[in-house]
Amino acid sequence: MKTRQELDAEFERLCKHSDACLQNMGKLADESGRVAKVADNAEKILDDLDDQFEEATGLNKTDFAFLFFAVALQVLRQYLMTSFPERPDDQTSSKETPKPFGDEKSNRHHRLYNPSLEEICSNPVPFDANINANGNLAGGGSFGHRGTTLGHDGVIGIVVGTANIATSTLTNYKWESFHIQTNGRGRDFFSQRADTGLVFKHFFRNFYDKGSDGYLIVAASLIKEIIHLQSDINSKASLPIPGIMAFSPQMASNLAKIGLDMSNIANIGKQAAMACAINTLIAMLHGLTYLDKQGLDRKLGEVKTRKILMWSNIIASASNVVAALVTENPKILDVGGIIVTLARIYSDIDFIYKVKEEFIFGNFKNMIRGEELDLLPI
């Protein structure tokens, strides 16, 4: 049987336990009330958080300075570098093209697949031949023979065209090859069928079977291929979009009729590259304004950067379209810049939305969670 002192101690312990339970229940009730209040006012709280996000990511004077600077750079780029150049005819383009090996004249007298280095350097590229083609170059449409010879493909031609030059052959889009020789009037012509497999076999022998002479042949052939492509790209007819000719010369020709040829694609690529370069410069400079921030605060700074880039691109592209319409001059249209603008709109809006979602629902979640309760031990 417990003594009086033991019973008093047990009673005191139970009283403290009861007080702790009551206090904890009170804290839990208060916390439940707070959470219920947050839930009841969820719509207003979310609206307030939305306003806070817009205020935190709104552009200030410094940001507007970056915006105007970015617009100025993009407009200056459009004015100085955007216009599609006038294209010369084939003869003019050929005359303006550098000739590191001197003037070219057809005088082929080699063994099949094995022209000398001197012959390679002094003769024009073999895939410009069309005499005695007998329909083997048909189907090029507006490109003519350029639309059916793989040596005129801006990508495939780097290999196939170089191999053709090194072996004095021509390979069409069907991967049929022909030996090219010179007739009595000094003109290149189709002399006989060649084996496409042997074209590449003899070409690659230059790397392992002919010593330094083989490397010189490959180097000279590659240089002539690149120079020839550059000459044709800048001419009025230009070249097909790389890769398309290999399976459909007619498609390549149809695309050229609506302006999609190698020259225009290259120019559009330059426009887009310069627009991206300016965007990168502005992003790097503006990033310095929040360099010391971390986490969500840094993302809020990135949202400002994205807004500057997106709106500067939109303003510059819109002004360019208006200028092209007013002057009725489509050659000044900044197609590459417009493509970059559309890409920025898609990517920037998506990024801003995700950060906004993180900001609003992250803060709302923290409000519901509240501070950790300091419950008494029981």
C-alpha positions as CSV (number, residue, x, y, z in Angstrom):
1,M,0.0,0.0,0.0
2,K,1.3,3.5,-1.1
3,T,2.2,6.0,1.6
4,R,0.6,9.5,1.7
5,Q,3.7,11.0,0.3
6,E,3.7,8.7,-2.7
7,L,0.0,9.4,-3.3
8,D,0.7,13.2,-3.2
9,A,3.6,12.8,-5.7
10,E,1.4,10.7,-8.0
11,F,-1.4,13.3,-7.8
12,E,1.0,16.1,-8.6
13,R,2.4,14.2,-11.6
14,L,-1.1,13.5,-12.9
15,C,-2.0,17.2,-12.5
16,K,1.0,18.3,-14.5
17,H,0.2,15.7,-17.2
18,S,-3.3,17.0,-17.3
19,D,-2.2,20.6,-17.6
20,A,0.3,19.6,-20.4
21,C,-2.5,17.8,-22.3
22,L,-4.8,20.8,-21.9
23,Q,-2.1,23.2,-23.1
24,N,-1.2,21.0,-26.1
25,M,-4.9,20.6,-27.0
26,G,-5.2,24.4,-26.8
27,K,-2.2,24.9,-29.1
28,L,-3.6,22.3,-31.5
29,A,-7.0,23.9,-31.5
30,D,-5.4,27.3,-32.2
31,E,-3.3,25.8,-35.1
32,S,-6.4,24.1,-36.5
33,G,-8.2,27.4,-36.3
34,R,-5.3,29.1,-38.1
35,V,-5.2,26.5,-40.9
36,A,-9.0,26.7,-41.3
37,K,-8.7,30.5,-41.6
38,V,-6.1,30.2,-44.2
39,A,-8.2,27.6,-46.1
40,D,-11.3,29.9,-45.9
41,N,-9.3,32.8,-47.3
42,A,-7.4,30.7,-49.9
43,E,-8.7,32.6,-52.9
44,K,-7.7,36.0,-51.5
45,I,-4.3,34.7,-50.2
46,L,-3.5,33.3,-53.7
47,D,-4.5,36.6,-55.3
48,D,-2.3,38.4,-52.9
49,L,0.6,36.0,-53.7
50,D,0.0,36.5,-57.4
51,D,0.2,40.3,-56.8
52,Q,3.4,39.8,-54.8
53,F,4.9,37.8,-57.7
54,E,4.1,40.4,-60.2
55,E,5.6,43.1,-58.0
56,A,8.7,41.1,-57.4
57,T,9.2,40.4,-61.1
58,G,8.1,43.7,-62.4
59,L,10.7,45.7,-64.4
60,N,12.3,48.6,-62.6
61,K,14.3,51.5,-64.1
62,T,17.4,49.4,-64.4
63,D,15.5,46.6,-66.1
64,F,13.9,49.0,-68.6
65,A,17.4,50.3,-69.4
66,F,18.4,46.7,-70.3
67,L,15.1,46.3,-72.3
68,F,15.7,49.4,-74.4
69,F,19.4,48.5,-74.9
70,A,18.4,45.0,-76.1
71,V,15.8,46.5,-78.5
72,A,18.4,48.9,-79.9
73,L,20.9,46.1,-80.5
74,Q,18.4,43.9,-82.2
75,V,17.1,46.7,-84.5
76,L,20.7,47.7,-85.3
77,R,21.4,44.1,-86.2
78,Q,18.3,44.0,-88.4
79,Y,19.4,47.2,-90.2
80,L,23.0,46.2,-90.7
81,M,23.0,42.4,-91.2
82,T,19.5,41.2,-92.1
83,S,18.8,42.0,-95.7
84,F,18.9,39.1,-98.1
85,P,21.7,39.9,-100.5
86,E,21.3,40.2,-104.3
87,R,22.5,37.1,-106.0
88,P,24.7,37.2,-109.1
89,D,24.3,34.9,-112.0
90,D,26.5,31.8,-112.2
91,Q,29.2,33.4,-114.4
92,T,29.5,36.4,-112.1
93,S,29.6,34.3,-109.0
94,S,32.3,32.1,-110.5
95,K,34.4,35.1,-111.4
96,E,34.1,36.5,-107.9
97,T,35.0,33.2,-106.2
98,P,38.7,32.8,-105.1
99,K,40.8,30.4,-107.2
100,P,43.7,29.2,-105.1
101,F,44.7,26.8,-107.8
102,G,44.6,29.3,-110.7
103,D,42.3,29.3,-113.7
104,E,40.5,26.0,-114.5
105,K,40.4,24.3,-117.9
106,S,39.1,20.8,-118.7
107,N,41.9,18.6,-119.8
108,R,41.3,15.2,-118.2
109,H,43.6,12.4,-119.4
110,H,43.9,10.2,-116.3
111,R,43.6,6.5,-115.6
112,L,40.1,5.7,-114.3
113,Y,39.6,6.7,-110.7
114,N,43.2,8.1,-110.5
115,P,43.6,11.6,-111.7
116,S,46.9,13.3,-110.7
117,L,47.1,16.1,-108.2
118,E,47.9,18.5,-111.0
119,E,44.9,17.4,-113.0
120,I,42.6,17.8,-109.9
121,C,43.8,21.3,-109.3
122,S,43.7,22.5,-112.9
123,N,40.3,21.0,-113.9
124,P,36.8,22.2,-112.9
125,V,34.8,19.9,-110.6
126,P,33.6,16.8,-112.4
127,F,30.0,17.0,-111.2
128,D,29.3,20.2,-113.3
129,A,29.5,18.0,-116.5
130,N,26.2,17.4,-118.3
131,I,27.2,16.4,-121.9
132,N,26.1,12.9,-122.8
133,A,24.3,12.6,-119.5
134,N,21.4,10.8,-121.3
135,G,18.8,11.5,-118.7
136,N,21.0,10.6,-115.7
137,L,20.7,14.2,-114.4
138,A,17.0,14.6,-115.0
139,G,14.6,15.7,-112.3
140,G,16.5,18.6,-110.8
141,G,13.8,21.1,-111.5
142,S,14.8,24.7,-111.0
143,F,18.2,23.6,-109.8
144,G,19.1,21.7,-113.0
145,H,22.1,19.4,-112.6
146,R,22.7,20.9,-109.1
147,G,19.5,19.3,-107.9
148,T,20.5,15.7,-108.9
149,T,24.3,15.6,-108.2
150,L,25.3,14.7,-104.7
151,G,28.4,16.9,-105.0
152,H,26.1,19.9,-104.9
153,D,24.6,18.9,-101.5
154,G,25.9,21.2,-98.8
155,V,26.4,18.3,-96.3
156,I,26.6,15.1,-98.3
157,G,28.8,16.8,-100.9
158,I,31.6,17.3,-98.4
159,V,32.2,13.6,-98.6
160,V,30.7,12.5,-101.9
161,G,31.7,15.6,-103.8
162,T,35.3,15.4,-102.5
163,A,35.4,11.8,-103.5
164,N,34.1,12.7,-107.0
165,I,36.8,15.4,-107.4
166,A,39.5,13.0,-106.2
167,T,38.4,10.3,-108.7
168,S,37.1,12.5,-111.6
169,T,33.6,11.0,-111.3
170,L,30.1,12.2,-110.8
171,T,27.5,10.6,-108.5
172,N,23.8,11.4,-108.9
173,Y,21.1,11.3,-106.3
174,K,20.4,7.6,-107.1
175,W,24.0,6.9,-106.1
176,E,24.8,6.0,-109.7
177,S,28.4,7.1,-110.6
178,F,29.9,8.0,-114.0
179,H,33.5,8.6,-115.2
180,I,34.0,12.2,-116.4
181,Q,36.5,12.8,-119.2
182,T,37.3,15.7,-121.6
183,N,36.3,15.6,-125.3
184,G,38.1,17.0,-128.3
185,R,36.5,20.4,-127.8
186,G,37.8,20.7,-124.3
187,R,34.4,20.0,-122.7
188,D,33.7,17.5,-119.9
189,F,31.3,14.6,-120.7
190,F,29.9,11.4,-119.3
191,S,32.3,8.7,-120.7
192,Q,31.0,5.5,-119.0
193,R,29.4,4.2,-115.9
194,A,31.6,3.9,-112.8
195,D,31.2,1.7,-109.7
196,T,30.1,3.9,-106.8
197,G,31.8,1.4,-104.4
198,L,35.1,1.7,-106.3
199,V,34.8,5.5,-106.2
200,F,34.9,5.5,-102.4
201,K,37.5,2.6,-102.3
202,H,39.9,4.6,-104.5
203,F,39.2,7.8,-102.6
204,F,39.9,6.3,-99.1
205,R,43.1,4.6,-100.5
206,N,44.5,8.1,-100.4
207,F,44.6,7.9,-96.6
208,Y,46.6,4.7,-96.3
209,D,48.2,3.7,-99.6
210,K,49.6,6.8,-101.3
211,G,51.6,8.5,-98.6
212,S,51.8,12.3,-98.6
213,D,50.6,12.5,-102.2
214,G,47.3,10.9,-101.1
215,Y,46.8,13.5,-98.3
216,L,47.5,16.3,-100.8
217,I,44.9,14.9,-103.2
218,V,42.3,14.7,-100.5
219,A,43.1,18.2,-99.2
220,A,43.0,19.7,-102.7
221,S,39.7,17.9,-103.5
222,L,38.1,19.1,-100.2
223,I,39.2,22.7,-100.8
224,K,37.8,22.7,-104.4
225,E,34.5,21.2,-103.1
226,I,34.1,23.8,-100.4
227,I,35.0,26.7,-102.8
228,H,32.6,25.3,-105.4
229,L,29.7,25.0,-102.9
230,Q,30.4,28.6,-101.7
231,S,30.3,29.8,-105.3
232,D,27.0,28.1,-106.1
233,I,25.3,29.0,-102.8
234,N,25.7,32.7,-103.5
235,S,24.5,32.4,-107.1
236,K,21.0,33.2,-108.3
237,A,19.9,29.5,-108.5
238,S,21.8,28.6,-105.3
239,L,21.7,25.0,-104.0
240,P,19.1,22.7,-102.5
241,I,18.6,22.4,-98.8
242,P,21.1,19.7,-97.6
243,G,19.9,16.2,-97.4
244,I,16.6,16.6,-99.3
245,M,18.0,16.1,-102.8
246,A,19.3,12.6,-101.8
247,F,15.7,11.3,-101.6
248,S,13.6,13.8,-103.6
249,P,15.1,16.3,-106.0
250,Q,11.6,17.4,-106.9
251,M,10.8,18.3,-103.3
252,A,14.1,20.3,-103.1
253,S,13.0,22.2,-106.2
254,N,9.5,22.9,-104.9
255,L,10.9,24.2,-101.6
256,A,13.2,26.5,-103.6
257,K,10.2,28.0,-105.4
258,I,8.9,29.3,-102.1
259,G,12.3,30.6,-101.1
260,L,13.7,27.6,-99.1
261,D,17.1,27.1,-100.7
262,M,20.6,26.9,-99.3
263,S,21.4,30.6,-99.7
264,N,18.2,31.7,-97.9
265,I,18.6,29.0,-95.2
266,A,22.2,30.1,-94.6
267,N,21.1,33.8,-94.3
268,I,18.2,32.9,-92.0
269,G,20.7,30.9,-89.9
270,K,23.0,34.0,-89.6
271,Q,20.1,36.1,-88.6
272,A,19.1,33.6,-85.9
273,A,22.6,33.2,-84.7
274,M,23.2,36.9,-84.3
275,A,19.8,37.4,-82.5
276,C,20.7,34.6,-80.1
277,A,24.2,36.1,-79.5
278,I,22.6,39.4,-78.5
279,N,20.1,37.6,-76.2
280,T,23.0,35.8,-74.6
281,L,24.9,39.1,-74.1
282,I,21.9,40.8,-72.5
283,A,21.2,37.7,-70.3
284,M,24.8,37.7,-69.0
285,L,24.9,41.4,-68.3
286,H,21.5,41.5,-66.6
287,G,22.4,38.4,-64.6
288,L,25.0,40.5,-62.8
289,T,22.2,42.4,-61.1
290,Y,21.2,39.3,-59.1
291,L,24.5,37.5,-59.0
292,D,24.5,37.3,-55.1
293,K,21.0,35.8,-54.8
294,Q,20.2,32.1,-54.4
295,G,17.2,29.8,-54.6
296,L,13.8,31.3,-55.4
297,D,15.1,34.9,-55.3
298,R,17.5,34.1,-58.1
299,K,14.7,32.5,-60.1
300,L,12.7,35.7,-59.7
301,G,15.7,37.6,-61.1
302,E,15.8,35.2,-64.0
303,V,12.1,35.9,-64.7
304,K,13.0,39.5,-65.1
305,T,15.8,38.6,-67.6
306,R,13.3,36.4,-69.5
307,K,10.8,39.2,-69.7
308,I,13.5,41.6,-71.0
309,L,14.6,39.1,-73.7
310,M,11.1,38.2,-74.7
311,W,9.7,41.7,-75.0
312,S,12.9,43.1,-76.7
313,N,12.6,40.3,-79.3
314,I,8.9,40.9,-79.8
315,I,9.3,44.7,-80.2
316,A,12.2,44.3,-82.6
317,S,10.5,41.6,-84.7
318,A,7.2,43.5,-84.8
319,S,9.0,46.7,-86.0
320,N,10.8,44.7,-88.7
321,V,7.6,43.2,-90.0
322,V,6.0,46.6,-90.1
323,A,9.0,48.0,-92.0
324,A,8.9,45.2,-94.5
325,L,5.2,45.8,-95.1
326,V,5.5,49.6,-95.4
327,T,8.4,49.5,-97.8
328,E,7.0,46.4,-99.6
329,N,10.5,44.9,-99.4
330,P,10.5,41.3,-98.2
331,K,14.3,41.2,-98.5
332,I,14.6,43.1,-95.2
333,L,12.5,40.6,-93.3
334,D,14.3,39.2,-90.3
335,V,13.1,35.6,-90.7
336,G,15.8,34.2,-88.4
337,G,15.0,36.8,-85.7
338,I,11.3,36.1,-85.9
339,I,11.9,32.4,-85.4
340,V,14.1,33.2,-82.4
341,T,11.3,35.4,-81.1
342,L,8.7,32.7,-81.4
343,A,11.0,30.3,-79.6
344,R,11.6,32.8,-76.8
345,I,7.8,33.4,-76.4
346,Y,7.3,29.7,-76.0
347,S,10.2,29.0,-73.7
348,D,10.0,32.2,-71.6
349,I,6.3,32.0,-70.9
350,D,6.7,28.4,-69.8
351,F,9.7,29.3,-67.5
352,I,7.8,32.3,-66.0
353,Y,4.7,30.1,-65.4
354,K,6.7,27.4,-63.6
355,V,8.5,30.0,-61.4
356,K,5.2,31.7,-60.6
357,E,3.6,28.4,-59.7
358,E,6.6,27.6,-57.4
359,F,6.3,31.1,-55.8
360,I,2.6,31.1,-55.2
361,F,1.9,27.5,-54.2
362,G,5.2,27.3,-52.3
363,N,4.3,30.2,-50.1
364,F,0.7,29.0,-49.7
365,K,2.0,25.6,-48.6
366,N,4.3,27.3,-46.1
367,M,1.3,29.3,-44.7
368,I,-0.7,26.1,-44.2
369,R,2.2,24.3,-42.6
370,G,3.0,27.2,-40.3
371,E,5.6,27.1,-37.6
372,E,6.5,23.9,-35.8
373,L,4.3,23.6,-32.7
374,D,6.1,23.7,-29.4
375,L,4.1,21.0,-27.6
376,L,4.9,20.1,-24.1
377,P,6.2,16.6,-23.4
378,I,3.6,14.2,-22.0
